[in-house]
Amino acid sequence: MSEKNEVLTYKGHPLMRKDNLVYYGSMADEFIVMLQILETKKLDDLELATKVSVQLQRTDPAAKARDRVVKKTEKDGFYTALDVGCVWLERALNAK
């Protein structure tokens, strides 16, 4: 394994995690998706996300915090949330 800090990507966009927040997309783009893990359950020695908040956000630093959120929803399970976020991000980035 290499010593470089390689970024995990999903469908061509980076995934970054900090505690219970996962950011999907690049801050260099106009939009990103923020996934917040709200609830988890224990399965053997793993924590599985059971409730996840999904937000499509603008990356414009001049916008107010409440104006950055374009869409939001809650989903059961991380994969379902990531799938919705992926569709939202692709549509937002290609709507030019």
MIDOSE-1310 file (N, C-alpha, C; in nm, 2 decimals, decimal comma, always signed):
residues 96
msek	+0,08/-0,12/+0,00/+0,00/+0,00/+0,00/+0,09/+0,12/+0,00; +0,05/+0,22/-0,08/+0,13/+0,35/-0,08/+0,11/+0,43/+0,04; +0,20/+0,52/+0,06/+0,20/+0,61/+0,18/+0,13/+0,74/+0,14; +0,08/+0,76/+0,02/+0,02/+0,88/-0,02/-0,12/+0,89/+0,04
nevl	-0,17/+1,01/+0,07/-0,31/+1,03/+0,11/-0,40/+1,03/+0,00; -0,45/+0,91/-0,04/-0,54/+0,90/-0,15/-0,68/+0,92/-0,10; -0,76/+0,99/-0,18/-0,90/+1,02/-0,15/-0,99/+0,91/-0,20; -1,08/+0,87/-0,12/-1,18/+0,77/-0,16/-1,28/+0,84/-0,25
tykg	-1,31/+0,78/-0,37/-1,41/+0,84/-0,46/-1,52/+0,74/-0,49; -1,63/+0,79/-0,52/-1,75/+0,71/-0,56/-1,81/+0,78/-0,68; -1,82/+0,71/-0,79/-1,87/+0,76/-0,92/-1,80/+0,89/-0,96; -1,67/+0,89/-0,94/-1,59/+1,00/-0,99/-1,59/+1,13/-0,90
hplm	-1,65/+1,12/-0,79/-1,65/+1,24/-0,69/-1,59/+1,19/-0,56; -1,51/+1,28/-0,50/-1,45/+1,24/-0,37/-1,55/+1,23/-0,25; -1,51/+1,14/-0,16/-1,59/+1,12/-0,04/-1,50/+1,15/+0,08; -1,54/+1,24/+0,16/-1,46/+1,28/+0,28/-1,54/+1,26/+0,41
rkdn	-1,49/+1,20/+0,51/-1,56/+1,17/+0,63/-1,50/+1,24/+0,75; -1,58/+1,30/+0,83/-1,54/+1,36/+0,96/-1,64/+1,32/+1,06; -1,61/+1,23/+1,15/-1,71/+1,18/+1,25/-1,83/+1,13/+1,19; -1,95/+1,19/+1,21/-2,07/+1,14/+1,16/-2,11/+1,22/+1,03
lvyy	-2,02/+1,30/+0,97/-2,05/+1,37/+0,85/-1,97/+1,32/+0,73; -2,04/+1,30/+0,62/-1,97/+1,26/+0,50/-2,00/+1,36/+0,39; -1,89/+1,41/+0,33/-1,91/+1,51/+0,22/-1,88/+1,44/+0,09; -1,97/+1,46/+0,00/-1,96/+1,39/-0,13/-1,95/+1,50/-0,24
gsma	-1,84/+1,50/-0,31/-1,82/+1,61/-0,41/-1,70/+1,69/-0,38; -1,67/+1,78/-0,47/-1,55/+1,87/-0,46/-1,60/+2,01/-0,43; -1,52/+2,07/-0,33/-1,55/+2,21/-0,30/-1,52/+2,30/-0,42; -1,45/+2,26/-0,51/-1,42/+2,34/-0,63/-1,54/+2,34/-0,73
defi	-1,64/+2,25/-0,71/-1,76/+2,25/-0,79/-1,86/+2,35/-0,73; -1,97/+2,37/-0,80/-2,07/+2,46/-0,75/-2,16/+2,40/-0,64; -2,17/+2,27/-0,63/-2,25/+2,19/-0,54/-2,17/+2,08/-0,47; -2,21/+2,04/-0,35/-2,17/+1,92/-0,28/-2,29/+1,86/-0,21
vmlq	-2,27/+1,74/-0,17/-2,37/+1,67/-0,09/-2,32/+1,64/+0,05; -2,39/+1,68/+0,15/-2,35/+1,65/+0,29/-2,45/+1,54/+0,34; -2,39/+1,43/+0,39/-2,46/+1,32/+0,45/-2,43/+1,32/+0,60; -2,53/+1,33/+0,68/-2,51/+1,33/+0,83/-2,58/+1,20/+0,88
ilet	-2,50/+1,12/+0,95/-2,55/+1,00/+1,01/-2,62/+1,03/+1,14; -2,75/+1,01/+1,15/-2,83/+1,05/+1,26/-2,85/+0,94/+1,36; -2,86/+0,82/+1,31/-2,88/+0,70/+1,40/-2,80/+0,58/+1,35; -2,75/+0,50/+1,44/-2,68/+0,38/+1,40/-2,73/+0,26/+1,48
kkld	-2,70/+0,14/+1,43/-2,73/+0,02/+1,51/-2,61/-0,07/+1,51; -2,59/-0,14/+1,61/-2,47/-0,23/+1,62/-2,50/-0,36/+1,56; -2,41/-0,41/+1,47/-2,42/-0,54/+1,41/-2,29/-0,61/+1,43; -2,28/-0,70/+1,53/-2,15/-0,76/+1,57/-2,06/-0,65/+1,62
dlel	-1,95/-0,63/+1,55/-1,86/-0,52/+1,60/-1,86/-0,40/+1,50; -1,97/-0,39/+1,42/-1,98/-0,28/+1,32/-2,10/-0,18/+1,36; -2,08/-0,06/+1,34/-2,19/+0,04/+1,35/-2,25/+0,07/+1,21; -2,37/+0,03/+1,19/-2,44/+0,06/+1,07/-2,53/+0,18/+1,08
atkv	-2,53/+0,26/+0,98/-2,61/+0,38/+0,97/-2,76/+0,34/+0,94; -2,85/+0,38/+1,02/-2,99/+0,34/+1,00/-3,08/+0,46/+0,96; -3,03/+0,58/+0,99/-3,10/+0,70/+0,95/-3,00/+0,81/+0,91; -3,01/+0,86/+0,79/-2,91/+0,95/+0,74/-2,98/+1,07/+0,67
svql	-2,94/+1,19/+0,71/-2,98/+1,32/+0,65/-2,90/+1,35/+0,53; -2,97/+1,38/+0,42/-2,90/+1,42/+0,29/-2,93/+1,56/+0,26; -2,83/+1,64/+0,23/-2,85/+1,78/+0,19/-2,76/+1,81/+0,06; -2,82/+1,87/-0,04/-2,75/+1,92/-0,15/-2,72/+2,07/-0,12
qrtd	-2,59/+2,10/-0,12/-2,56/+2,24/-0,08/-2,47/+2,31/-0,18; -2,49/+2,44/-0,19/-2,40/+2,52/-0,27/-2,27/+2,54/-0,20; -2,16/+2,55/-0,27/-2,03/+2,57/-0,21/-1,99/+2,72/-0,20; -2,08/+2,81/-0,25/-2,05/+2,95/-0,25/-2,02/+3,00/-0,11
paak	-1,90/+3,05/-0,07/-1,87/+3,09/+0,06/-1,94/+3,22/+0,10; -1,99/+3,30/+0,00/-2,05/+3,43/+0,02/-2,20/+3,41/+0,06; -2,26/+3,29/+0,03/-2,40/+3,26/+0,06/-2,42/+3,24/+0,21; -2,53/+3,28/+0,26/-2,56/+3,25/+0,40/-2,58/+3,10/+0,42
ardr	-2,56/+3,06/+0,54/-2,57/+2,91/+0,57/-2,70/+2,86/+0,53; -2,81/+2,93/+0,57/-2,94/+2,87/+0,54/-2,98/+2,88/+0,39; -2,91/+2,96/+0,31/-2,93/+2,97/+0,17/-2,85/+2,87/+0,09; -2,75/+2,81/+0,16/-2,67/+2,71/+0,09/-2,74/+2,58/+0,06
vvkk	-2,84/+2,54/+0,15/-2,91/+2,42/+0,13/-3,01/+2,43/+0,02; -3,00/+2,35/-0,09/-3,08/+2,35/-0,20/-3,20/+2,25/-0,19; -3,16/+2,12/-0,14/-3,26/+2,02/-0,12/-3,21/+1,94/+0,00; -3,31/+1,88/+0,07/-3,28/+1,79/+0,19/-3,38/+1,69/+0,20
tekd	-3,34/+1,57/+0,26/-3,43/+1,46/+0,29/-3,36/+1,37/+0,40; -3,44/+1,28/+0,45/-3,38/+1,18/+0,54/-3,41/+1,04/+0,47; -3,31/+0,95/+0,48/-3,33/+0,82/+0,43/-3,28/+0,71/+0,53; -3,34/+0,59/+0,51/-3,30/+0,48/+0,60/-3,18/+0,41/+0,53
gfyt	-3,07/+0,41/+0,59/-2,95/+0,34/+0,54/-2,86/+0,43/+0,46; -2,73/+0,40/+0,48/-2,63/+0,49/+0,42/-2,63/+0,48/+0,26; -2,64/+0,36/+0,21/-2,63/+0,34/+0,07/-2,75/+0,41/+0,00; -2,87/+0,40/+0,05/-2,99/+0,47/-0,01/-2,96/+0,62/+0,00
aldv	-2,91/+0,68/+0,11/-2,88/+0,82/+0,12/-2,78/+0,86/+0,02; -2,67/+0,78/+0,00/-2,56/+0,82/-0,09/-2,61/+0,81/-0,23; -2,70/+0,72/-0,26/-2,76/+0,70/-0,40/-2,84/+0,83/-0,43; -2,92/+0,87/-0,34/-3,00/+0,99/-0,36/-2,91/+1,11/-0,38
gcvw	-2,81/+1,13/-0,30/-2,72/+1,24/-0,30/-2,64/+1,24/-0,44; -2,60/+1,12/-0,48/-2,53/+1,11/-0,61/-2,62/+1,16/-0,73; -2,74/+1,12/-0,73/-2,83/+1,17/-0,83/-2,85/+1,32/-0,83; -2,88/+1,37/-0,71/-2,89/+1,52/-0,69/-2,77/+1,59/-0,74
lera	-2,65/+1,54/-0,70/-2,53/+1,61/-0,73/-2,50/+1,61/-0,89; -2,52/+1,50/-0,95/-2,51/+1,49/-1,09/-2,60/+1,58/-1,17; -2,73/+1,58/-1,12/-2,83/+1,67/-1,19/-2,79/+1,82/-1,17; -2,75/+1,85/-1,05/-2,71/+2,00/-1,02/-2,59/+2,04/-1,10
lnak	-2,49/+1,95/-1,11/-2,37/+1,99/-1,18/-2,39/+1,99/-1,33; -2,48/+1,92/-1,38/-2,51/+1,91/-1,52/-2,62/+2,00/-1,57; -2,68/+2,08/-1,48/-2,79/+2,17/-1,52/-2,75/+2,31/-1,57; -2,64/+2,31/-1,64/-2,59/+2,44/-1,68/-2,63/+2,48/-1,82
